[in-house]
Amino acid sequence: MFEGKKAIVLGERDGVPGPAIAACMKAAGAEVIFAVTECFV
Amino acid sequence: MENQAAIKRLVDENGADNLVVVLGAADLEGAEIAAETLTVGDPGFAGPLAGVSLGLPVYHILEPEVKKAVPADVYEQQAGFMEMVVDTEEIGRKFKEIREGNEKS
């Protein structure tokens, strides 16, 4: 599903933070090209 | 707003075809607004993505579908703690709706 994809990661302090999502995406085979931890909007 | 600009730049540089966005917000309403912004444009018409329809597939890390794609040990360690706090089925439904709506448009 994420194999070979480029992932933009928008984590949140009160939810799942950016580095945690990035670790999951890398393990799923994606390349993380952008990762932050905050509220997006 | 800064992130909107950064994401717009990344899409310009990489093209949207091979990109996915993964959110981690615990607040479902906020996550939906972010997903909408990255799919059809900024609903508040305030940021760099106002009127810009990127059409990116947006996922939430707590969706059951996403969980299945991640090795179980990594997922448990990184995101497992939030599964207790939110309704993952509901998140899965909402984000699937957003992605399917995006495909139709």
Backbone of each chain as nested JSON, in Angstrom:
{
  "chains": [
    {"id": "A", "residues": [
      {"number": 1, "name": "MET", "atoms": {"N": [0.831, -1.22, 0.0], "CA": [0.0, 0.0, 0.0], "C": [0.867, 1.272, 0.0]}},
      {"number": 2, "name": "PHE", "atoms": {"N": [1.956, 1.248, 0.8], "CA": [2.84, 2.415, 0.849], "C": [4.211, 2.139, 0.221]}},
      {"number": 3, "name": "GLU", "atoms": {"N": [4.404, 0.934, -0.244], "CA": [5.681, 0.521, -0.833], "C": [6.062, 1.432, -2.006]}},
      {"number": 4, "name": "GLY", "atoms": {"N": [7.232, 2.043, -1.925], "CA": [7.708, 2.881, -3.029], "C": [7.085, 4.265, -3.105]}},
      {"number": 5, "name": "LYS", "atoms": {"N": [6.165, 4.586, -2.177], "CA": [5.524, 5.912, -2.184], "C": [6.389, 6.927, -1.437]}},
      {"number": 6, "name": "LYS", "atoms": {"N": [6.184, 8.182, -1.761], "CA": [6.814, 9.254, -1.006], "C": [5.785, 9.784, -0.01]}},
      {"number": 7, "name": "ALA", "atoms": {"N": [6.144, 9.785, 1.257], "CA": [5.163, 10.121, 2.293], "C": [5.417, 11.492, 2.903]}},
      {"number": 8, "name": "ILE", "atoms": {"N": [4.334, 12.257, 2.999], "CA": [4.341, 13.524, 3.731], "C": [3.659, 13.242, 5.065]}},
      {"number": 9, "name": "VAL", "atoms": {"N": [4.378, 13.445, 6.16], "CA": [3.882, 13.067, 7.48], "C": [3.537, 14.309, 8.298]}},
      {"number": 10, "name": "LEU", "atoms": {"N": [2.282, 14.376, 8.726], "CA": [1.846, 15.503, 9.55], "C": [1.361, 14.97, 10.885]}},
      {"number": 11, "name": "GLY", "atoms": {"N": [2.286, 14.855, 11.812], "CA": [1.942, 14.335, 13.128], "C": [1.401, 15.432, 14.028]}},
      {"number": 12, "name": "GLU", "atoms": {"N": [0.95, 15.018, 15.209], "CA": [0.41, 16.006, 16.149], "C": [0.846, 15.66, 17.558]}},
      {"number": 13, "name": "ARG", "atoms": {"N": [1.133, 16.71, 18.31], "CA": [1.601, 16.501, 19.686], "C": [0.591, 15.729, 20.53]}},
      {"number": 14, "name": "ASP", "atoms": {"N": [-0.683, 16.063, 20.38], "CA": [-1.716, 15.416, 21.2], "C": [-2.172, 14.077, 20.627]}},
      {"number": 15, "name": "GLY", "atoms": {"N": [-1.682, 13.772, 19.448], "CA": [-2.063, 12.51, 18.822], "C": [-0.834, 11.641, 18.629]}},
      {"number": 16, "name": "VAL", "atoms": {"N": [-0.592, 11.274, 17.385], "CA": [0.622, 10.508, 17.073], "C": [1.648, 11.474, 16.482]}},
      {"number": 17, "name": "PRO", "atoms": {"N": [2.811, 11.636, 17.12], "CA": [3.817, 12.605, 16.64], "C": [4.466, 12.198, 15.312]}},
      {"number": 18, "name": "GLY", "atoms": {"N": [5.01, 13.192, 14.618], "CA": [5.619, 12.983, 13.305], "C": [6.635, 11.84, 13.237]}},
      {"number": 19, "name": "PRO", "atoms": {"N": [7.629, 11.821, 14.135], "CA": [8.647, 10.756, 14.053], "C": [8.061, 9.351, 14.194]}},
      {"number": 20, "name": "ALA", "atoms": {"N": [6.999, 9.218, 14.995], "CA": [6.369, 7.9, 15.177], "C": [5.697, 7.456, 13.885]}},
      {"number": 21, "name": "ILE", "atoms": {"N": [5.006, 8.392, 13.222], "CA": [4.353, 8.062, 11.943], "C": [5.424, 7.759, 10.899]}},
      {"number": 22, "name": "ALA", "atoms": {"N": [6.48, 8.574, 10.899], "CA": [7.569, 8.381, 9.927], "C": [8.182, 6.988, 10.08]}},
      {"number": 23, "name": "ALA", "atoms": {"N": [8.368, 6.538, 11.315], "CA": [8.934, 5.205, 11.556], "C": [8.006, 4.13, 10.984]}},
      {"number": 24, "name": "CYS", "atoms": {"N": [6.698, 4.325, 11.159], "CA": [5.721, 3.361, 10.624], "C": [5.766, 3.35, 9.097]}},
      {"number": 25, "name": "MET", "atoms": {"N": [5.853, 4.539, 8.495], "CA": [5.852, 4.624, 7.028], "C": [7.113, 3.991, 6.437]}},
      {"number": 26, "name": "LYS", "atoms": {"N": [8.241, 4.238, 7.079], "CA": [9.497, 3.638, 6.603], "C": [9.401, 2.115, 6.683]}},
      {"number": 27, "name": "ALA", "atoms": {"N": [8.846, 1.627, 7.798], "CA": [8.708, 0.173, 7.97], "C": [7.746, -0.406, 6.939]}},
      {"number": 28, "name": "ALA", "atoms": {"N": [6.81, 0.438, 6.455], "CA": [5.837, -0.024, 5.452], "C": [6.385, 0.114, 4.029]}},
      {"number": 29, "name": "GLY", "atoms": {"N": [7.619, 0.627, 3.907], "CA": [8.252, 0.682, 2.592], "C": [8.196, 2.025, 1.896]}},
      {"number": 30, "name": "ALA", "atoms": {"N": [7.723, 3.066, 2.591], "CA": [7.643, 4.391, 1.97], "C": [8.906, 5.2, 2.263]}},
      {"number": 31, "name": "GLU", "atoms": {"N": [9.126, 6.209, 1.42], "CA": [10.214, 7.146, 1.66], "C": [9.589, 8.403, 2.268]}},
      {"number": 32, "name": "VAL", "atoms": {"N": [10.035, 8.789, 3.459], "CA": [9.459, 9.971, 4.11], "C": [10.195, 11.212, 3.614]}},
      {"number": 33, "name": "ILE", "atoms": {"N": [9.467, 12.099, 2.934], "CA": [10.131, 13.281, 2.373], "C": [9.85, 14.545, 3.185]}},
      {"number": 34, "name": "PHE", "atoms": {"N": [8.889, 14.468, 4.106], "CA": [8.559, 15.635, 4.918], "C": [7.865, 15.134, 6.178]}},
      {"number": 35, "name": "ALA", "atoms": {"N": [8.315, 15.574, 7.347], "CA": [7.656, 15.147, 8.582], "C": [7.669, 16.278, 9.599]}},
      {"number": 36, "name": "VAL", "atoms": {"N": [6.501, 16.586, 10.143], "CA": [6.4, 17.593, 11.192], "C": [5.492, 17.077, 12.298]}},
      {"number": 37, "name": "THR", "atoms": {"N": [5.578, 17.738, 13.458], "CA": [4.673, 17.424, 14.563], "C": [4.004, 18.707, 15.01]}},
      {"number": 38, "name": "GLU", "atoms": {"N": [2.792, 18.876, 14.57], "CA": [2.012, 20.033, 15.015], "C": [0.605, 19.939, 14.482]}},
      {"number": 39, "name": "CYS", "atoms": {"N": [-0.142, 21.008, 14.681], "CA": [-1.466, 21.04, 14.102], "C": [-1.344, 21.675, 12.719]}},
      {"number": 40, "name": "PHE", "atoms": {"N": [-1.967, 21.058, 11.749], "CA": [-1.77, 21.483, 10.364], "C": [-2.503, 22.784, 10.032]}},
      {"number": 41, "name": "VAL", "atoms": {"N": [-3.731, 22.903, 10.471], "CA": [-4.519, 24.073, 10.045], "C": [-4.607, 25.143, 11.124]}}
    ]},
    {"id": "B", "residues": [
      {"number": 1, "name": "MET", "atoms": {"N": [-0.084, 27.081, 8.041], "CA": [0.1, 27.861, 6.81], "C": [1.469, 27.587, 6.188]}},
      {"number": 2, "name": "GLU", "atoms": {"N": [2.484, 27.542, 7.061], "CA": [3.836, 27.232, 6.575], "C": [3.868, 25.831, 5.966]}},
      {"number": 3, "name": "ASN", "atoms": {"N": [3.145, 24.939, 6.62], "CA": [3.107, 23.568, 6.107], "C": [2.392, 23.498, 4.77]}},
      {"number": 4, "name": "GLN", "atoms": {"N": [1.35, 24.298, 4.63], "CA": [0.646, 24.321, 3.344], "C": [1.61, 24.711, 2.231]}},
      {"number": 5, "name": "ALA", "atoms": {"N": [2.422, 25.724, 2.485], "CA": [3.398, 26.184, 1.485], "C": [4.426, 25.09, 1.202]}},
      {"number": 6, "name": "ALA", "atoms": {"N": [4.9, 24.424, 2.265], "CA": [5.906, 23.37, 2.1], "C": [5.338, 22.205, 1.293]}},
      {"number": 7, "name": "ILE", "atoms": {"N": [4.108, 21.847, 1.573], "CA": [3.491, 20.715, 0.874], "C": [3.233, 21.065, -0.589]}},
      {"number": 8, "name": "LYS", "atoms": {"N": [2.797, 22.287, -0.827], "CA": [2.578, 22.724, -2.213], "C": [3.899, 22.615, -2.994]}},
      {"number": 9, "name": "ARG", "atoms": {"N": [4.988, 23.025, -2.352], "CA": [6.301, 22.96, -2.998], "C": [6.704, 21.499, -3.283]}},
      {"number": 10, "name": "LEU", "atoms": {"N": [6.463, 20.632, -2.297], "CA": [6.812, 19.216, -2.472], "C": [6.025, 18.589, -3.625]}},
      {"number": 11, "name": "VAL", "atoms": {"N": [4.759, 18.983, -3.751], "CA": [3.94, 18.458, -4.849], "C": [4.459, 19.002, -6.176]}},
      {"number": 12, "name": "ASP", "atoms": {"N": [4.825, 20.268, -6.19], "CA": [5.375, 20.868, -7.418], "C": [6.665, 20.154, -7.836]}},
      {"number": 13, "name": "GLU", "atoms": {"N": [7.482, 19.829, -6.843], "CA": [8.785, 19.204, -7.137], "C": [8.674, 17.72, -7.495]}},
      {"number": 14, "name": "ASN", "atoms": {"N": [7.783, 17.003, -6.812], "CA": [7.719, 15.542, -6.959], "C": [6.553, 15.055, -7.812]}},
      {"number": 15, "name": "GLY", "atoms": {"N": [5.581, 15.935, -8.042], "CA": [4.357, 15.482, -8.698], "C": [3.472, 14.798, -7.67]}},
      {"number": 16, "name": "ALA", "atoms": {"N": [2.169, 14.778, -7.893], "CA": [1.253, 14.231, -6.889], "C": [1.077, 12.722, -7.016]}},
      {"number": 17, "name": "ASP", "atoms": {"N": [1.492, 12.15, -8.14], "CA": [1.176, 10.748, -8.434], "C": [1.703, 9.747, -7.406]}},
      {"number": 18, "name": "ASN", "atoms": {"N": [2.917, 9.977, -6.942], "CA": [3.538, 8.988, -6.07], "C": [3.54, 9.413, -4.6]}},
      {"number": 19, "name": "LEU", "atoms": {"N": [2.796, 10.474, -4.3], "CA": [2.797, 11.003, -2.928], "C": [1.6, 10.49, -2.126]}},
      {"number": 20, "name": "VAL", "atoms": {"N": [1.83, 10.293, -0.851], "CA": [0.725, 10.065, 0.079], "C": [0.943, 10.971, 1.291]}},
      {"number": 21, "name": "VAL", "atoms": {"N": [-0.15, 11.346, 1.936], "CA": [-0.054, 12.139, 3.157], "C": [-0.58, 11.286, 4.308]}},
      {"number": 22, "name": "VAL", "atoms": {"N": [0.13, 11.292, 5.428], "CA": [-0.323, 10.525, 6.587], "C": [-0.43, 11.462, 7.787]}},
      {"number": 23, "name": "LEU", "atoms": {"N": [-1.623, 11.514, 8.372], "CA": [-1.878, 12.406, 9.506], "C": [-1.855, 11.63, 10.824]}},
      {"number": 24, "name": "GLY", "atoms": {"N": [-1.655, 12.384, 11.91], "CA": [-1.64, 11.737, 13.223], "C": [-2.496, 12.437, 14.256]}},
      {"number": 25, "name": "ALA", "atoms": {"N": [-3.325, 13.375, 13.808], "CA": [-4.118, 14.167, 14.755], "C": [-5.113, 13.311, 15.521]}},
      {"number": 26, "name": "ALA", "atoms": {"N": [-5.194, 13.53, 16.836], "CA": [-6.131, 12.761, 17.653], "C": [-7.545, 13.305, 17.503]}},
      {"number": 27, "name": "ASP", "atoms": {"N": [-7.642, 14.578, 17.19], "CA": [-8.938, 15.228, 17.032], "C": [-9.44, 14.97, 15.607]}},
      {"number": 28, "name": "LEU", "atoms": {"N": [-10.495, 14.187, 15.518], "CA": [-10.967, 13.735, 14.199], "C": [-11.417, 14.9, 13.321]}},
      {"number": 29, "name": "GLU", "atoms": {"N": [-12.067, 15.877, 13.956], "CA": [-12.559, 17.019, 13.18], "C": [-11.397, 17.79, 12.547]}},
      {"number": 30, "name": "GLY", "atoms": {"N": [-10.359, 18.019, 13.345], "CA": [-9.174, 18.72, 12.838], "C": [-8.495, 17.923, 11.735]}},
      {"number": 31, "name": "ALA", "atoms": {"N": [-8.443, 16.609, 11.904], "CA": [-7.819, 15.747, 10.904], "C": [-8.605, 15.793, 9.594]}},
      {"number": 32, "name": "GLU", "atoms": {"N": [-9.932, 15.851, 9.721], "CA": [-10.769, 15.912, 8.517], "C": [-10.541, 17.215, 7.755]}},
      {"number": 33, "name": "ILE", "atoms": {"N": [-10.41, 18.316, 8.499], "CA": [-10.168, 19.614, 7.846], "C": [-8.824, 19.59, 7.128]}},
      {"number": 34, "name": "ALA", "atoms": {"N": [-7.818, 19.024, 7.783], "CA": [-6.497, 18.917, 7.15], "C": [-6.577, 18.053, 5.894]}},
      {"number": 35, "name": "ALA", "atoms": {"N": [-7.311, 16.944, 5.983], "CA": [-7.455, 16.046, 4.837], "C": [-8.15, 16.77, 3.683]}},
      {"number": 36, "name": "GLU", "atoms": {"N": [-9.179, 17.52, 4.031], "CA": [-9.928, 18.273, 3.019], "C": [-9.031, 19.317, 2.345]}},
      {"number": 37, "name": "THR", "atoms": {"N": [-8.22, 19.978, 3.172], "CA": [-7.307, 20.999, 2.653], "C": [-6.351, 20.409, 1.62]}},
      {"number": 38, "name": "LEU", "atoms": {"N": [-5.86, 19.208, 1.898], "CA": [-4.872, 18.581, 1.013], "C": [-5.513, 17.892, -0.19]}},
      {"number": 39, "name": "THR", "atoms": {"N": [-6.837, 17.744, -0.128], "CA": [-7.524, 17.076, -1.22], "C": [-8.12, 18.1, -2.188]}},
      {"number": 40, "name": "VAL", "atoms": {"N": [-8.964, 18.968, -1.621], "CA": [-9.67, 19.91, -2.5], "C": [-9.241, 21.362, -2.329]}},
      {"number": 41, "name": "GLY", "atoms": {"N": [-8.408, 21.644, -1.335], "CA": [-7.954, 23.02, -1.119], "C": [-8.361, 23.53, 0.257]}},
      {"number": 42, "name": "ASP", "atoms": {"N": [-7.778, 24.637, 0.671], "CA": [-8.02, 25.223, 1.992], "C": [-9.461, 25.704, 2.117]}},
      {"number": 43, "name": "PRO", "atoms": {"N": [-10.284, 25.068, 2.999], "CA": [-11.688, 25.477, 3.11], "C": [-11.856, 26.892, 3.673]}},
      {"number": 44, "name": "GLY", "atoms": {"N": [-10.853, 27.379, 4.377], "CA": [-10.921, 28.725, 4.926], "C": [-10.425, 29.786, 3.955]}},
      {"number": 45, "name": "PHE", "atoms": {"N": [-9.937, 29.356, 2.808], "CA": [-9.401, 30.264, 1.785], "C": [-8.38, 31.243, 2.343]}},
      {"number": 46, "name": "ALA", "atoms": {"N": [-7.607, 30.774, 3.327], "CA": [-6.659, 31.68, 3.972], "C": [-5.204, 31.365, 3.611]}},
      {"number": 47, "name": "GLY", "atoms": {"N": [-4.884, 30.12, 3.387], "CA": [-3.491, 29.734, 3.187], "C": [-3.112, 29.557, 1.728]}},
      {"number": 48, "name": "PRO", "atoms": {"N": [-1.865, 29.128, 1.495], "CA": [-1.363, 28.935, 0.133], "C": [-2.154, 27.885, -0.662]}},
      {"number": 49, "name": "LEU", "atoms": {"N": [-2.922, 27.044, 0.025], "CA": [-3.683, 26.018, -0.696], "C": [-5.138, 26.443, -0.953]}},
      {"number": 50, "name": "ALA", "atoms": {"N": [-5.451, 27.7, -0.694], "CA": [-6.794, 28.207, -1.007], "C": [-7.031, 28.062, -2.507]}},
      {"number": 51, "name": "GLY", "atoms": {"N": [-8.08, 27.336, -2.85], "CA": [-8.417, 27.16, -4.257], "C": [-7.477, 26.235, -5.015]}},
      {"number": 52, "name": "VAL", "atoms": {"N": [-6.556, 25.571, -4.3], "CA": [-5.627, 24.65, -4.955], "C": [-6.04, 23.213, -4.633]}},
      {"number": 53, "name": "SER", "atoms": {"N": [-6.457, 22.482, -5.629], "CA": [-6.889, 21.113, -5.425], "C": [-5.728, 20.161, -5.725]}},
      {"number": 54, "name": "LEU", "atoms": {"N": [-5.042, 19.728, -4.671], "CA": [-3.873, 18.872, -4.868], "C": [-4.274, 17.433, -5.19]}},
      {"number": 55, "name": "GLY", "atoms": {"N": [-5.427, 17.027, -4.674], "CA": [-5.909, 15.674, -4.926], "C": [-5.022, 14.589, -4.342]}},
      {"number": 56, "name": "LEU", "atoms": {"N": [-4.352, 14.886, -3.236], "CA": [-3.455, 13.891, -2.63], "C": [-4.258, 12.843, -1.853]}},
      {"number": 57, "name": "PRO", "atoms": {"N": [-3.84, 11.571, -1.919], "CA": [-4.492, 10.577, -1.063], "C": [-4.048, 10.788, 0.383]}},
      {"number": 58, "name": "VAL", "atoms": {"N": [-5.008, 11.01, 1.262], "CA": [-4.687, 11.305, 2.657], "C": [-5.125, 10.138, 3.541]}},
      {"number": 59, "name": "TYR", "atoms": {"N": [-4.199, 9.673, 4.352], "CA": [-4.472, 8.572, 5.278], "C": [-4.276, 9.064, 6.708]}},
      {"number": 60, "name": "HIS", "atoms": {"N": [-4.871, 8.335, 7.657], "CA": [-4.611, 8.589, 9.072], "C": [-3.887, 7.371, 9.618]}},
      {"number": 61, "name": "ILE", "atoms": {"N": [-2.869, 7.622, 10.406], "CA": [-2.042, 6.516, 10.909], "C": [-2.877, 5.535, 11.742]}},
      {"number": 62, "name": "LEU", "atoms": {"N": [-4.005, 6.0, 12.292], "CA": [-4.808, 5.126, 13.148], "C": [-5.914, 4.387, 12.394]}},
      {"number": 63, "name": "GLU", "atoms": {"N": [-5.949, 4.508, 11.073], "CA": [-6.919, 3.731, 10.291], "C": [-6.538, 2.251, 10.338]}},
      {"number": 64, "name": "PRO", "atoms": {"N": [-7.536, 1.365, 10.485], "CA": [-7.227, -0.067, 10.489], "C": [-6.492, -0.498, 9.215]}},
      {"number": 65, "name": "GLU", "atoms": {"N": [-6.846, 0.108, 8.073], "CA": [-6.221, -0.22, 6.793], "C": [-4.721, 0.12, 6.801]}},
      {"number": 66, "name": "VAL", "atoms": {"N": [-4.383, 1.234, 7.422], "CA": [-2.985, 1.665, 7.51], "C": [-2.226, 0.744, 8.469]}},
      {"number": 67, "name": "LYS", "atoms": {"N": [-2.882, 0.41, 9.573], "CA": [-2.259, -0.488, 10.559], "C": [-1.81, -1.787, 9.893]}},
      {"number": 68, "name": "LYS", "atoms": {"N": [-2.671, -2.319, 9.012], "CA": [-2.367, -3.591, 8.339], "C": [-1.121, -3.493, 7.457]}},
      {"number": 69, "name": "ALA", "atoms": {"N": [-0.841, -2.275, 6.96], "CA": [0.288, -2.097, 6.028], "C": [1.624, -1.945, 6.756]}},
      {"number": 70, "name": "VAL", "atoms": {"N": [1.564, -1.753, 8.075], "CA": [2.789, -1.507, 8.858], "C": [3.124, -2.778, 9.664]}},
      {"number": 71, "name": "PRO", "atoms": {"N": [4.399, -3.179, 9.691], "CA": [4.771, -4.336, 10.521], "C": [4.269, -4.159, 11.957]}},
      {"number": 72, "name": "ALA", "atoms": {"N": [3.649, -5.202, 12.494], "CA": [2.942, -5.112, 13.772], "C": [3.816, -4.603, 14.921]}},
      {"number": 73, "name": "ASP", "atoms": {"N": [5.066, -5.061, 14.987], "CA": [5.906, -4.661, 16.117], "C": [6.203, -3.163, 16.087]}},
      {"number": 74, "name": "VAL", "atoms": {"N": [6.455, -2.637, 14.875], "CA": [6.735, -1.204, 14.735], "C": [5.482, -0.402, 15.088]}},
      {"number": 75, "name": "TYR", "atoms": {"N": [4.345, -0.85, 14.576], "CA": [3.096, -0.128, 14.813], "C": [2.761, -0.057, 16.304]}},
      {"number": 76, "name": "GLU", "atoms": {"N": [2.873, -1.179, 16.974], "CA": [2.579, -1.232, 18.408], "C": [3.454, -0.259, 19.184]}},
      {"number": 77, "name": "GLN", "atoms": {"N": [4.716, -0.225, 18.82], "CA": [5.68, 0.608, 19.52], "C": [5.424, 2.101, 19.274]}},
      {"number": 78, "name": "GLN", "atoms": {"N": [5.082, 2.45, 18.03], "CA": [4.998, 3.861, 17.649], "C": [3.593, 4.46, 17.809]}},
      {"number": 79, "name": "ALA", "atoms": {"N": [2.57, 3.702, 17.486], "CA": [1.226, 4.279, 17.434], "C": [0.205, 3.528, 18.274]}},
      {"number": 80, "name": "GLY", "atoms": {"N": [0.6, 2.371, 18.786], "CA": [-0.34, 1.513, 19.521], "C": [-1.021, 2.208, 20.687]}},
      {"number": 81, "name": "PHE", "atoms": {"N": [-0.291, 3.106, 21.336], "CA": [-0.84, 3.782, 22.519], "C": [-2.066, 4.629, 22.206]}},
      {"number": 82, "name": "MET", "atoms": {"N": [-2.163, 5.131, 20.977], "CA": [-3.293, 6.002, 20.621], "C": [-4.539, 5.21, 20.223]}},
      {"number": 83, "name": "GLU", "atoms": {"N": [-4.363, 3.937, 19.928], "CA": [-5.503, 3.112, 19.508], "C": [-6.565, 3.027, 20.598]}},
      {"number": 84, "name": "MET", "atoms": {"N": [-6.113, 3.123, 21.851], "CA": [-7.036, 3.026, 22.992], "C": [-7.886, 4.291, 23.126]}},
      {"number": 85, "name": "VAL", "atoms": {"N": [-7.376, 5.394, 22.624], "CA": [-7.968, 6.703, 22.898], "C": [-9.0, 7.119, 21.845]}},
      {"number": 86, "name": "VAL", "atoms": {"N": [-8.813, 6.675, 20.622], "CA": [-9.704, 7.126, 19.546], "C": [-10.489, 5.95, 18.954]}},
      {"number": 87, "name": "ASP", "atoms": {"N": [-11.53, 6.292, 18.202], "CA": [-12.325, 5.282, 17.518], "C": [-11.702, 5.036, 16.143]}},
      {"number": 88, "name": "THR", "atoms": {"N": [-10.873, 4.006, 16.054], "CA": [-10.121, 3.783, 14.819], "C": [-11.029, 3.395, 13.644]}},
      {"number": 89, "name": "GLU", "atoms": {"N": [-12.126, 2.704, 13.942], "CA": [-13.07, 2.326, 12.87], "C": [-13.683, 3.573, 12.253]}},
      {"number": 90, "name": "GLU", "atoms": {"N": [-14.056, 4.518, 13.12], "CA": [-14.661, 5.781, 12.669], "C": [-13.661, 6.566, 11.806]}},
      {"number": 91, "name": "ILE", "atoms": {"N": [-12.422, 6.627, 12.256], "CA": [-11.375, 7.314, 11.484], "C": [-11.232, 6.644, 10.12]}},
      {"number": 92, "name": "GLY", "atoms": {"N": [-11.211, 5.334, 10.112], "CA": [-11.096, 4.582, 8.864], "C": [-12.23, 4.911, 7.903]}},
      {"number": 93, "name": "ARG", "atoms": {"N": [-13.455, 4.962, 8.432], "CA": [-14.63, 5.282, 7.596], "C": [-14.512, 6.676, 6.999]}},
      {"number": 94, "name": "LYS", "atoms": {"N": [-14.208, 7.659, 7.858], "CA": [-14.157, 9.066, 7.42], "C": [-13.094, 9.279, 6.343]}},
      {"number": 95, "name": "PHE", "atoms": {"N": [-11.917, 8.712, 6.579], "CA": [-10.816, 8.955, 5.631], "C": [-11.038, 8.213, 4.319]}},
      {"number": 96, "name": "LYS", "atoms": {"N": [-11.679, 7.065, 4.401], "CA": [-12.0, 6.318, 3.175], "C": [-12.969, 7.163, 2.338]}},
      {"number": 97, "name": "GLU", "atoms": {"N": [-13.944, 7.743, 3.033], "CA": [-14.924, 8.612, 2.361], "C": [-14.232, 9.757, 1.642]}},
      {"number": 98, "name": "ILE", "atoms": {"N": [-13.299, 10.397, 2.337], "CA": [-12.579, 11.542, 1.771], "C": [-11.783, 11.098, 0.54]}},
      {"number": 99, "name": "ARG", "atoms": {"N": [-11.109, 9.954, 0.635], "CA": [-10.311, 9.466, -0.506], "C": [-11.195, 9.076, -1.687]}},
      {"number": 100, "name": "GLU", "atoms": {"N": [-12.321, 8.428, -1.387], "CA": [-13.211, 8.02, -2.48], "C": [-13.86, 9.234, -3.14]}},
      {"number": 101, "name": "GLY", "atoms": {"N": [-14.208, 10.223, -2.332], "CA": [-14.772, 11.462, -2.874], "C": [-13.771, 12.148, -3.787]}},
      {"number": 102, "name": "ASN", "atoms": {"N": [-12.513, 12.057, -3.408], "CA": [-11.423, 12.65, -4.182], "C": [-11.265, 11.957, -5.531]}},
      {"number": 103, "name": "GLU", "atoms": {"N": [-11.395, 10.625, -5.522], "CA": [-11.255, 9.866, -6.774], "C": [-12.357, 10.206, -7.759]}},
      {"number": 104, "name": "LYS", "atoms": {"N": [-13.567, 10.415, -7.231], "CA": [-14.708, 10.704, -8.102], "C": [-14.606, 12.078, -8.733]}},
      {"number": 105, "name": "SER", "atoms": {"N": [-14.003, 13.013, -8.009], "CA": [-14.002, 14.397, -8.498], "C": [-12.967, 14.601, -9.593]}}
    ]}
  ]
}
